């Protein structure tokens, strides 16, 4: 940068005063040393004043003046002559425009960073005095201006949406995106706000816009490729100027495979098609889908995917689906509105949850699931169920919560009928309620990777090997019985090692909550081949923040734990 700025200075002097130009060259070495501390505007200003002097005066004062000029802004060890400040901390501009602010600094080397480069950015024009701010997209951003001494100031930038484009000769066209339908003629005459009155419209890409032209004094365009972005060109014939306006060809706005009914507490996700996407960031999002109405029978949230730039930085989000949770029995209505003006109504019946609608229970109390049933996200097992057979929940990976109610035995792997096979990961399951269970078999909850806590009732007597295999988010395990359970192997035979149920491999620290009076007994029962192998002795209170040791904690503290923060 020095050589470029220096050459401008030399050229100016050469054109305006040859003698001063000759003398200035002698200061080149000195100039190169101290230019770092000077601003271009300061130098040019002073040089312009100098060249107005008479030649003889210049010769006599060149050295003195040069020293004065080229020491501008140089830091004085005895103290700064200036304080760091900016001429404005609040800037408002229209997208596509720019403005400048002045910086006062005792140092040099201005650096500008933005909290949102997609909205606004800045740069130092001369290194020390002027910062130019560019408004890129409607929204807000904070610019941080820092000098070499790490003095800094923040500038709040608000960028408003550009409503129109005006050419140098006064041809004005609205900047709002034009929404077109496939094979449907759309009147776009109203986009022209000011001009000569003699206009045409055309398209640069017939694969997106089928046709654009003038008919009976009206300007029109016809879309072709649904879900794509393009542009049309407005031209003022008399002024010889043109303006390009973005267009989007509307695609049908739909939700795929929404059922006629959902059970209360069920949660399902449905893909959305035809989501309007401009391909440019606006307010941190690429989509413009909103949920406009909901009668309370169901809850809905939009599902988004991150949009990243070519270096992997997140720049926004785009809506891909809608997640619906059925809440109350009745007719559910969810209204969506897309940014291209389309509305989508999702309607279905919410049925009351009745366990007998999903499960069969035989005379021995053995529970199975009815053929073809899709369980809701939260289930409560029938009160007459006493035993859950192996593989009952196979394929039901959408289940998030299971209340086992009066069940006393869970035979084995819940998600596979294979006696010894590994089950698929069931990351959806995040809570189980075990009220009266006495026996939990081999691999029962294996690969339930989102389980964070297990609360065993005092009734528990037998705990199967690898019952919680690879439950890698498990943070807390509570035993309420004063007598520890006995371990059993994959054949149901007593092994004596109940700790083998917790062979997790996620490296997490599991806290053990037990009756403190039984600490010694639980250490004996659990400290082999388990996450509790390094138990450090009984503690009367819950673990403290930052404690990384596994510990025995009094069961009285279990109900006080906020597992959402674990």
C-alpha positions in Angstrom: 0.0 0.0 0.0 2.9 2.3 0.8 4.3 2.3 -2.7 1.0 2.9 -4.4 0.1 5.9 -2.1 3.7 7.3 -2.3 3.6 7.2 -6.1 0.3 9.2 -6.1 2.0 11.8 -3.9 5.1 12.0 -6.1 3.0 12.3 -9.3 1.0 15.1 -7.8 4.1 17.0 -6.9 5.7 16.4 -10.3 2.7 18.0 -12.1 2.4 21.0 -9.8 5.9 21.9 -8.8 9.0 20.4 -10.3 11.4 21.9 -7.8 9.5 20.6 -4.9 9.3 17.3 -6.6 13.1 17.2 -6.8 13.5 18.0 -3.2 10.9 15.6 -2.1 12.7 12.7 -3.5 15.5 13.3 -1.0 13.1 12.6 1.8 12.1 9.2 0.3 13.9 7.1 2.9 12.5 9.1 5.7 9.0 9.1 4.3 9.1 5.3 3.9 9.9 5.0 7.6 7.2 7.1 9.0 4.4 6.9 6.4 3.0 4.0 8.5 1.9 6.6 11.1 0.2 9.1 8.6 -3.0 9.2 6.8 -3.2 9.7 3.1 -5.7 12.5 3.4 -3.4 14.4 5.9 -0.4 14.1 3.6 -2.2 15.2 0.5 -3.9 18.1 2.3 -0.5 19.4 3.4 1.2 18.8 0.1 -1.5 20.8 -1.7 -0.9 23.7 0.6 2.9 23.4 0.2 2.9 23.6 -3.6 1.1 26.9 -3.5 4.2 28.4 -1.9 6.9 30.1 -3.9 9.8 28.0 -5.0 12.4 29.7 -2.9 10.2 29.3 0.2 9.8 25.7 -0.6 13.5 25.1 -0.8 14.1 26.7 2.5 11.2 25.1 4.4 11.0 21.7 2.7 12.9 19.8 5.4 11.0 21.4 8.3 7.7 21.0 6.7 8.3 17.4 5.6 9.2 16.6 9.2 5.9 18.1 10.4 3.8 16.5 7.7 5.3 13.1 8.0 5.1 12.9 11.7 1.4 13.2 11.7 -0.3 10.7 14.0 3.0 9.3 15.2 2.8 8.1 18.7 4.6 10.2 21.3 6.0 8.2 24.1 5.2 11.1 26.4 1.5 10.6 25.9 -1.1 10.5 23.1 -2.1 13.7 21.5 -5.5 12.3 20.5 -8.1 10.0 21.9 -9.8 7.2 20.0 -13.3 8.1 18.8 -15.6 7.8 15.8 -17.8 10.6 14.3 -20.9 8.4 14.6 -21.9 5.3 16.5 -25.3 4.9 14.8 -25.4 4.5 11.0 -28.5 3.9 8.8 -28.4 3.3 5.1 -30.3 1.5 2.3 -29.1 -1.9 1.1 -26.7 -1.5 -1.8 -25.5 2.0 -0.6 -22.5 3.1 1.4 -21.4 5.9 3.7 -18.3 7.0 5.5 -17.5 8.0 9.1 -14.4 9.7 10.5 -12.1 8.1 13.0 -9.9 9.9 15.4 -7.0 7.8 16.8 -3.7 8.3 18.4 -2.4 5.2 16.6 -2.8 3.9 13.0 -3.6 0.8 11.1 -7.4 0.8 11.3 -9.1 -2.7 11.2 -12.9 -3.1 10.8 -14.8 -6.3 11.6 -18.5 -7.0 11.3 -20.9 -9.1 13.4 -22.7 -9.9 10.2 -20.8 -9.6 6.9 -23.9 -10.4 5.0 -25.7 -7.2 6.3 -22.9 -4.7 6.5 -19.1 -4.5 6.3 -16.5 -1.7 6.6 -13.0 -0.9 5.5 -10.4 1.9 6.1 -10.0 4.0 3.1 -6.7 5.7 4.2 -5.7 3.6 7.1 -6.5 6.1 9.8 -9.1 8.7 9.1 -12.0 7.5 7.0 -14.0 4.2 7.3 -16.4 3.3 4.5 -19.4 1.3 5.4 -21.3 -0.9 2.9 -24.9 -1.8 3.4 -25.4 -5.2 1.8 -28.7 -6.6 3.0 -31.6 -5.5 5.1 -30.9 -6.1 8.8 -28.6 -5.0 11.6 -24.9 -5.4 12.2 -22.3 -4.1 14.6 -18.9 -2.9 13.2 -15.9 -2.9 15.5 -13.2 -0.5 14.5 -9.8 -1.1 16.1 -6.4 0.5 15.7 -2.9 -0.9 16.2 -2.9 0.0 19.9 -6.1 -2.0 20.3 -8.3 1.0 20.9 -11.7 0.3 19.6 -15.2 1.6 19.1 -18.5 0.0 18.0 -20.8 1.3 15.3 -24.4 0.1 15.1 -25.4 -0.2 11.5 -29.0 -0.6 10.3 -29.6 -1.5 6.7 -33.1 -0.9 5.4 -34.6 -2.7 2.4 -34.1 -1.2 -1.0 -37.5 -0.3 -2.4 -36.4 0.8 -5.9 -33.5 1.3 -8.3 -33.0 4.7 -9.9 -30.7 5.1 -12.9 -28.6 8.2 -13.5 -31.2 9.6 -16.0 -34.1 9.0 -13.6 -35.5 5.7 -14.8 -36.9 4.2 -11.5 -38.1 0.6 -11.1 -39.3 -1.2 -7.9 -36.7 -3.6 -6.5 -39.3 -6.0 -5.0 -39.0 -9.6 -6.2 -41.6 -10.5 -8.8 -43.4 -13.8 -8.2 -44.4 -15.7 -11.4 -46.6 -18.7 -11.9 -45.8 -21.5 -14.4 -47.4 -20.8 -17.8 -49.4 -17.9 -16.3 -49.1 -14.4 -17.6 -48.3 -11.9 -14.8 -48.7 -8.1 -15.2 -45.5 -6.4 -14.2 -46.4 -2.9 -15.5 -46.6 -1.6 -12.0 -43.0 -2.2 -11.3 -42.0 0.9 -13.3 -42.4 4.0 -11.1 -40.8 6.8 -13.2 -39.4 7.2 -16.7 -40.1 8.4 -20.2 -43.2 6.3 -20.7 -41.7 4.2 -23.5 -40.7 0.9 -21.9 -40.0 -2.8 -22.8 -39.4 -5.9 -20.7 -37.4 -9.0 -21.6 -35.8 -12.0 -20.0 -32.1 -13.1 -20.2 -32.9 -16.7 -19.3 -35.8 -18.4 -21.0 -35.2 -21.6 -19.0 -36.6 -19.8 -15.9 -38.9 -17.2 -17.5 -40.7 -18.5 -20.5 -41.6 -15.2 -22.0 -41.5 -11.4 -21.1 -42.7 -8.6 -23.3 -45.2 -5.9 -24.0 -48.9 -6.4 -25.0 -51.6 -3.8 -25.4 -49.6 -1.3 -23.5 -49.0 -3.7 -20.6 -45.7 -5.3 -19.5 -45.9 -9.0 -18.7 -43.9 -12.1 -17.8 -44.6 -15.8 -17.8 -42.8 -18.2 -15.5 -41.6 -21.7 -16.5 -39.3 -23.5 -14.1 -41.0 -23.8 -10.7 -38.9 -23.2 -7.7 -36.2 -21.3 -9.5 -34.8 -17.8 -9.4 -34.1 -15.5 -12.3 -34.6 -12.0 -13.5 -36.3 -9.8 -16.1 -35.0 -6.6 -17.6 -37.0 -3.4 -17.7 -35.8 -0.9 -20.3 -36.6 2.8 -20.8 -36.2 3.1 -24.6 -36.0 6.9 -24.7 -33.5 7.2 -21.9 -31.5 4.2 -23.1 -31.3 2.7 -19.6 -32.3 -0.6 -18.1 -32.9 -2.1 -14.6 -32.8 -5.8 -13.7 -35.4 -7.1 -11.2 -35.3 -10.6 -9.6 -38.1 -13.1 -10.2 -39.1 -16.3 -8.5 -41.3 -18.9 -10.2 -43.7 -20.2 -7.6 -43.7 -23.9 -6.8 -46.7 -25.6 -5.2 -46.5 -25.2 -1.4 -47.3 -28.6 0.1 -46.7 -30.9 3.1 -46.0 -34.5 2.2 -47.9 -37.5 3.6 -49.8 -35.8 6.4 -52.1 -38.5 8.0 -55.8 -38.2 8.5 -55.3 -38.7 12.3 -52.6 -38.6 15.0 -52.8 -39.9 18.5 -52.4 -37.5 21.4 -48.7 -37.2 22.3 -47.6 -38.4 18.9 -44.9 -36.5 17.2 -44.3 -36.6 13.4 -42.2 -34.7 10.9 -43.5 -33.9 7.4 -41.4 -32.5 4.5 -42.4 -29.2 3.0 -42.1 -28.7 -0.8 -42.2 -25.4 -2.6 -40.6 -23.4 0.2 -39.7 -20.0 -1.2 -36.0 -19.5 -1.2 -34.4 -16.4 -2.6 -30.9 -17.8 -2.2 -29.8 -14.7 -0.3 -29.6 -14.1 3.4 -32.3 -12.0 5.0 -32.5 -11.5 8.8 -30.5 -14.7 9.3 -32.8 -16.9 7.4 -33.2 -17.9 3.7 -36.9 -19.0 4.0 -40.0 -17.0 4.6 -42.4 -19.6 6.0 -44.4 -18.6 9.0 -47.0 -20.4 11.1 -50.0 -18.1 11.1 -52.7 -20.0 12.9 -53.0 -22.9 15.3 -56.1 -23.9 17.3 -54.2 -25.5 20.1 -55.0 -29.1 19.3 -51.5 -29.6 18.0 -48.1 -27.8 18.2 -45.9 -27.1 15.3 -42.3 -26.0 14.7 -40.4 -25.5 11.5 -37.4 -27.8 10.8 -34.4 -26.0 9.3 -31.1 -26.9 7.7 -28.0 -24.7 8.0 -26.9 -22.9 4.9 -23.1 -22.4 4.7 -20.8 -20.5 2.4 -17.9 -21.9 0.5 -15.6 -21.9 3.6 -18.1 -23.7 5.8 -19.4 -20.8 7.8 -23.1 -20.7 8.6 -24.9 -17.9 6.8 -28.5 -18.8 7.5 -31.1 -21.5 7.5 -33.7 -22.8 5.2 -37.0 -24.5 6.1 -37.2 -28.1 5.0 -40.0 -29.6 7.1 -42.6 -29.1 9.9 -42.6 -31.0 13.1 -46.1 -31.6 14.6 -46.9 -32.7 18.1 -50.5 -33.8 18.7 -51.8 -32.5 22.0 -55.6 -32.6 22.5 -58.4 -34.7 21.0 -60.3 -32.9 18.2 -59.7 -31.4 14.8 -56.2 -29.8 14.5 -55.6 -26.9 12.1 -52.2 -25.5 11.3 -51.9 -22.6 8.8 -48.6 -21.9 7.1 -47.8 -18.9 4.9 -45.0 -18.9 2.4 -43.0 -15.9 1.4 -44.3 -16.1 -2.2 -47.8 -15.5 -1.0 -49.1 -19.1 -0.9 -51.0 -20.5 2.1 -51.0 -24.1 3.3 -53.6 -25.6 5.6 -52.7 -28.8 7.5 -55.7 -30.5 9.0 -56.0 -33.8 10.8 -57.9 -35.4 13.7 -56.2 -35.8 17.1 -57.4 -39.0 18.8 -57.3 -39.6 22.5 -54.5 -41.9 23.6 -55.9 -45.3 24.6 -53.3 -48.0 25.3 -55.6 -50.8 24.2 -55.7 -49.2 20.8 -52.1 -50.1 20.3 -51.3 -53.1 22.5 -52.5 -56.7 23.2 -52.1 -58.3 26.6 -52.5 -62.1 26.9 -53.9 -64.0 29.9 -50.4 -64.2 31.4 -50.0 -60.4 31.2 -47.5 -60.6 28.3 -47.6 -57.4 26.2 -47.2 -57.2 22.4 -48.0 -54.5 19.9 -50.9 -54.9 17.5 -50.0 -55.5 13.8 -49.6 -52.4 11.7 -49.6 -50.0 14.6 -47.5 -46.9 14.7 -47.0 -45.9 18.3 -47.1 -42.2 19.3 -44.1 -40.4 20.7 -45.3 -41.0 24.3 -46.9 -44.2 25.4 -48.3 -45.6 28.6 -48.5 -49.4 28.7 -51.9 -51.0 29.7 -52.4 -51.5 33.4 -52.8 -55.3 33.0 -49.5 -55.7 31.3 -47.0 -57.5 33.5 -44.3 -58.6 31.1 -42.8 -56.9 28.0 -41.7 -59.5 25.5 -38.4 -59.3 23.5 -38.5 -57.0 20.5 -41.9 -55.4 21.2 -40.7 -52.0 20.1 -38.9 -53.2 17.0 -39.2 -50.5 14.2 -40.9 -48.1 16.6 -37.9 -45.7 16.8 -40.1 -42.6 16.9 -41.1 -43.4 20.5 -39.6 -40.8 22.9 -41.1 -41.8 26.3 -42.3 -45.1 27.7 -44.3 -45.4 31.0 -44.1 -49.1 31.9 -46.9 -48.7 34.4 -47.4 -52.0 36.2 -44.9 -54.1 34.2 -42.6 -56.2 36.5 -40.4 -57.8 33.8 -38.7 -56.5 30.6 -37.6 -59.7 29.0 -34.7 -58.5 26.8 -33.8 -56.2 23.9 -36.8 -54.0 23.3 -35.9 -53.1 19.7 -34.9 -56.5 18.2 -36.1 -60.1 18.4 -32.6 -61.3 17.9 -31.5 -62.7 21.3 -27.9 -61.7 21.1 -27.9 -59.3 18.2 -27.1 -55.6 18.4 -30.1 -53.4 18.2 -30.3 -50.3 16.0 -29.6 -46.9 17.6 -32.8 -45.5 19.2 -31.8 -41.9 19.8 -35.4 -40.8 20.0 -36.0 -42.6 23.4 -35.2 -40.0 26.1 -37.3 -41.1 29.1 -38.5 -44.3 30.7 -40.6 -44.7 33.8 -40.1 -47.9 35.7 -42.7 -48.0 38.4 -42.8 -51.6 39.6 -40.2 -53.4 37.5 -38.4 -56.3 39.2 -36.4 -57.7 36.3 -34.7 -56.1 33.3 -33.1 -58.5 30.8 -30.0 -58.5 28.7 -29.6 -55.6 26.2 -33.1 -54.2 27.2 -32.3 -50.6 26.5 -29.2 -51.0 24.5 -28.3 -48.1 22.1 -30.9 -45.7 23.6 -28.3 -43.0 22.9 -30.4 -40.1 24.3 -31.2 -41.4 27.7 -29.7 -39.1 30.3 -31.1 -40.6 33.5 -32.5 -43.9 34.8 -34.6 -44.1 38.0 -34.9 -47.7 39.3 -37.7 -48.4 41.8 -37.1 -50.2 45.1 -38.7 -53.3 43.5 -35.8 -54.0 41.2 -34.1 -57.4 41.9 -32.3 -58.4 38.7 -30.4 -56.3 36.2 -29.3 -57.8 32.9 -25.8 -57.5 31.4 -25.5 -54.6 28.9 -29.1 -53.5 29.6 -27.9 -50.0 29.0 -25.1 -50.7 26.5 -23.9 -47.6 24.6 -26.3 -45.3 26.3 -23.6 -42.8 25.9 -25.6 -39.7 27.2 -26.4 -41.4 30.5 -25.5 -39.0 33.3 -27.3 -40.2 36.4 -28.5 -43.6 37.6 -30.7 -43.9 40.7 -31.4 -47.0 42.8 -34.1 -46.6 45.4 -33.8 -50.0 47.0 -31.6 -50.5 50.1 -30.5 -53.8 48.6 -28.7 -53.7 45.3 -30.0 -55.7 42.4 -28.3 -58.9 41.3 -26.7 -59.1 37.8 -27.9 -61.6 35.2 -26.3 -62.7 31.9 -27.8 -63.0 28.4 -29.2 -66.4 29.3 -31.0 -65.0 32.3 -28.7 -66.8 34.8 -27.4 -65.0 37.9 -23.9 -63.4 37.3 -23.7 -61.3 40.5 -22.4 -58.3 38.6 -25.1 -55.7 38.2 -22.6 -53.1 37.2 -22.2 -54.8 33.8 -25.5 -53.3 32.8 -23.7 -49.9 32.2 -21.0 -50.7 29.7 -21.2 -47.4 28.0 -18.4 -46.2 25.8 -19.1 -42.5 25.4 -16.6 -41.4 28.0 -19.3 -39.8 30.1 -19.3 -39.5 33.8 -22.2 -41.3 35.4 -23.4 -40.4 38.9 -24.8 -43.0 41.1 -27.7 -42.1 43.4 -28.4 -44.6 46.2 -29.5 -44.7 49.8 -26.4 -43.5 51.5 -26.7 -46.2 54.2 -26.2 -48.9 51.5 -23.1 -47.3 49.9 -20.8 -50.2 50.7 -23.2 -52.8 49.3 -23.6 -50.9 46.0 -19.9 -50.5 45.7 -19.5 -54.2 45.9 -22.4 -54.9 43.5 -21.5 -52.3 40.8 -17.8 -51.5 40.8 -16.7 -54.2 38.4 -16.8 -53.8 34.6 -18.9 -50.7 34.7 -19.0 -46.9 34.6 -18.9 -47.1 38.4 -15.6 -48.9 38.6 -13.9 -45.8 40.1 -16.4 -45.0 42.7 -14.9 -42.6 45.3 -17.0 -43.0 48.4 -20.3 -41.7 49.6 -21.3 -38.1 49.4 -24.2 -36.6 51.2 -24.9 -33.9 48.6 -25.1 -33.6 44.8 -21.9 -33.1 42.8 -20.7 -29.5 42.5 -20.1 -27.6 39.2 -16.8 -28.6 37.7 -16.5 -31.9 39.6 -15.3 -34.4 37.1 -15.1 -37.4 39.4 -17.6 -40.2 39.5 -19.4 -40.3 42.8 -22.0 -41.9 45.0 -24.7 -39.4 45.8 -27.5 -39.6 48.3 -30.8 -40.7 46.6 -32.5 -37.8 48.3 -30.8 -35.4 45.9 -31.9 -37.2 42.7 -35.2 -35.3 42.4 -33.4 -32.0 42.6 -31.3 -32.5 39.5 -32.2 -30.5 36.4 -31.4 -33.2 33.7 -31.9 -30.7 30.9 -28.6 -29.1 31.9 -26.7 -32.3 32.0 
